[in-house]
Amino acid sequence: MAFDECPPATANHEEVKAATERTYRWLLRCMEAHHRSEQALFGIVQGGIYPDLRSQAANALTKLDLPGYAIGGVSVGEEPELIHKIVRETAPLLPAQKPRYLMGVGTHQEMVIAIASGVDLFDCVIPTRWARHGTAMVKGERWNIKNAKFREDFTPLDETCPCYTCQNFTRAYLSHLIRSQEILAYTLLSIHNITELIRFTQKIRDSILNDTFIKDFGHWLN
C-alpha cells in the first residue's frame, strides 16, 4: 500500500483536500521507490465524506494505471449510513478490471454493501477486537458471551460452524473463560469470528457465481 494520510471524520473540506493532495504526492514518490516485482503497489483513494474530493482522487489515481486501488478514510468516526454512501459512490469510479480494496471495514452488512458496489478485498480488526471484548459473531449477529444466558448453555456457538472453537467448546465454557479473563477465550473467539467472516464471504462468492446474490443477501442492502 502506498503511504497515505487518513484525516478524521471531523475534518473540514480544506483539511481533507490537503490530506488528499498529500496522499497523491506520496503515491508518486512510492511509485518511484517501488522496484519489487513480487509486490503489487496499490494507491489509496482518500477524500473523506466529500464526493468531489473522492471523485478527483479516484480520477487522478486511475490515470496512473496501478495494479489495484484502495478506498481509505472510511470507518474513522462516520455514521454507518455515511460509510455506505461513500463506498457506493467511490467504488464505481475505480476500474472494474482491477482489484478494489476497502480498508478497515468488516461487518456483514458493510461487506455486502461494498461487494454490491464492486469491492473485492477487505481488511478489518473487528473479528479480533470484538473477541478481546468477549463478543462473538454468529450468523450476522453480535453476541456478548458474558451475558448470563450463556453461563449454562452447553451448545456450540454455531452448530454449523467447522472452526476449532465450535467443534470443541460450549458457549458456557467460553462464557466462563471470558468472565475469568483467561487469554484462551480471546484466542478461541478470534478463531470463530474469523471463520465466520470467511464462511460468510464464501457464501457471497457462491451466490455471485449462481446469480442469486440479491435473493440471498438483498436484505443486507437496506
C-alpha positions in Angstrom: 0.0 0.0 0.0 1.2 3.5 -0.8 1.6 5.8 2.1 -1.5 7.9 2.8 -2.9 10.5 5.2 -6.2 9.5 6.7 -8.0 12.5 8.2 -10.6 12.1 10.9 -14.3 12.2 10.2 -14.5 15.7 11.8 -12.0 17.2 9.3 -13.4 20.0 7.2 -13.2 20.3 3.4 -9.9 22.2 3.3 -8.2 19.8 5.7 -9.4 16.8 3.8 -8.4 18.4 0.5 -4.9 19.0 1.8 -4.6 15.4 3.0 -5.9 14.0 -0.3 -3.4 16.0 -2.3 -0.6 15.0 0.1 -1.6 11.3 -0.3 -1.3 11.7 -4.1 2.1 13.2 -3.8 3.2 10.4 -1.5 1.9 7.9 -4.0 4.1 9.3 -6.8 7.1 9.0 -4.5 6.1 5.4 -3.7 5.9 4.6 -7.4 9.4 5.9 -7.9 10.8 3.9 -5.0 8.9 0.7 -5.7 11.0 -1.9 -7.6 9.9 -5.2 -6.2 8.3 -7.3 -8.9 6.6 -9.7 -6.5 4.6 -6.8 -4.9 1.6 -5.0 -6.4 1.5 -1.4 -5.3 -2.0 -0.1 -4.6 -2.9 3.6 -4.4 -5.4 4.8 -1.8 -8.4 7.0 -2.6 -8.9 9.5 0.2 -11.4 12.4 0.2 -13.3 12.0 3.5 -17.0 12.5 3.3 -16.7 14.9 0.3 -17.9 13.4 -3.1 -16.0 16.0 -5.1 -12.7 15.1 -3.4 -13.3 11.4 -3.7 -14.1 11.8 -7.4 -11.0 13.9 -8.0 -8.8 11.4 -6.1 -10.2 8.4 -8.0 -9.7 10.1 -11.3 -6.1 11.0 -10.6 -5.2 7.5 -9.3 -6.8 5.6 -12.2 -4.8 7.6 -14.7 -1.6 6.1 -13.1 -2.8 2.6 -14.2 -1.8 0.9 -10.9 -2.2 -2.8 -10.2 -5.1 -2.1 -7.8 -6.9 0.6 -5.8 -8.0 1.0 -2.2 -10.7 3.1 -0.7 -9.4 4.6 2.5 -10.6 7.0 5.1 -13.9 5.3 5.9 -14.9 4.0 9.3 -12.9 6.7 11.1 -15.9 8.1 13.0 -18.7 8.5 10.5 -22.2 7.1 10.9 -22.7 3.7 9.2 -25.1 5.3 6.7 -22.4 7.8 5.6 -19.8 5.0 5.2 -22.2 3.1 2.9 -22.8 6.3 0.9 -19.1 6.9 0.4 -18.4 3.3 -0.6 -21.4 3.2 -3.0 -20.2 6.5 -4.7 -16.5 5.7 -4.8 -16.1 2.1 -5.8 -17.8 2.5 -9.2 -15.2 5.2 -10.0 -12.4 2.7 -9.9 -11.6 0.3 -12.8 -13.7 -2.9 -12.7 -10.8 -5.0 -14.2 -8.5 -4.1 -11.3 -8.8 -5.2 -7.6 -10.8 -2.8 -5.5 -10.0 -2.9 -1.8 -12.0 -1.4 1.0 -9.8 -0.6 4.1 -11.0 -1.0 7.7 -14.5 -2.5 7.1 -15.6 -5.9 8.3 -19.2 -6.3 9.4 -21.6 -8.5 7.5 -23.7 -5.6 6.2 -20.8 -3.4 5.4 -19.2 -6.1 3.3 -22.4 -6.9 1.4 -23.0 -3.3 0.5 -19.4 -2.9 -0.5 -19.4 -6.1 -2.7 -22.6 -4.9 -4.3 -20.8 -1.7 -5.1 -17.9 -3.5 -6.7 -15.4 -4.1 -3.9 -13.2 -7.2 -4.0 -11.0 -7.1 -0.9 -11.3 -6.1 2.8 -9.3 -5.9 6.0 -10.5 -5.2 9.4 -9.7 -5.6 13.1 -13.3 -6.3 14.1 -13.1 -10.2 14.4 -10.2 -10.0 16.9 -11.2 -6.7 18.5 -14.7 -8.0 19.3 -13.1 -11.2 20.6 -11.0 -9.3 23.0 -14.2 -7.8 24.4 -15.9 -11.2 24.7 -18.0 -10.8 21.6 -18.8 -13.5 19.1 -20.1 -13.1 15.5 -22.8 -15.6 15.0 -24.8 -15.7 11.7 -24.5 -12.0 11.3 -25.4 -11.2 15.0 -23.2 -9.8 17.7 -23.3 -11.8 20.9 -21.9 -10.7 24.3 -20.7 -14.1 25.7 -20.5 -12.6 29.2 -24.3 -12.4 29.3 -25.9 -14.6 31.9 -28.0 -16.6 29.4 -24.8 -18.3 28.1 -23.5 -19.5 31.5 -25.3 -22.8 31.4 -25.7 -23.1 27.6 -23.8 -26.2 26.7 -24.2 -25.9 22.9 -21.6 -24.6 20.4 -21.6 -21.0 19.3 -22.8 -22.2 15.9 -23.7 -25.9 15.3 -23.0 -25.4 11.6 -19.5 -23.9 12.1 -16.5 -26.1 11.4 -14.0 -24.0 13.4 -11.9 -25.4 16.2 -13.8 -23.4 18.8 -17.3 -24.6 17.8 -16.1 -28.2 17.4 -14.6 -28.4 20.9 -16.1 -25.8 23.3 -19.5 -24.8 24.5 -21.0 -21.4 25.0 -20.9 -21.9 28.7 -17.2 -22.7 28.8 -16.4 -19.7 26.6 -18.5 -17.5 28.9 -16.6 -18.9 31.9 -13.2 -18.1 30.2 -14.3 -14.6 29.3 -15.6 -13.8 32.8 -12.3 -15.3 34.2 -10.3 -13.1 31.8 -8.5 -16.2 30.6 -6.4 -15.3 27.5 -7.6 -18.6 25.8 -11.0 -17.0 25.5 -9.7 -14.3 23.2 -8.0 -16.8 21.0 -11.0 -19.1 20.7 -13.4 -16.2 19.9 -10.9 -14.8 17.4 -10.7 -18.2 15.7 -14.5 -18.4 15.4 -15.1 -14.8 14.4 -12.5 -15.0 11.6 -14.0 -18.3 10.4 -17.5 -16.7 10.5 -16.4 -13.9 8.1 -14.6 -16.3 5.8 -17.7 -18.6 5.6 -19.9 -15.5 5.0 -17.8 -14.2 2.1 -17.6 -17.7 0.7 -21.4 -17.8 0.6 -21.4 -14.4 -1.1 -19.0 -15.7 -3.7 -21.2 -18.8 -4.4 -24.2 -16.6 -4.7 -22.5 -14.4 -7.3 -21.5 -17.4 -9.3 -25.0 -18.8 -9.0 -26.6 -15.4 -9.8 -28.5 -15.4 -6.5 -26.7 -12.5 -4.8 -29.7 -10.2 -4.5 -32.0 -13.1 -3.5 -29.6 -14.3 -0.8 -28.2 -11.1 0.5 -30.5 -8.3 -0.6 -31.9 -7.9 2.9 -28.4 -6.6 4.0 -28.6 -3.8 1.4 -31.4 -1.8 3.1 
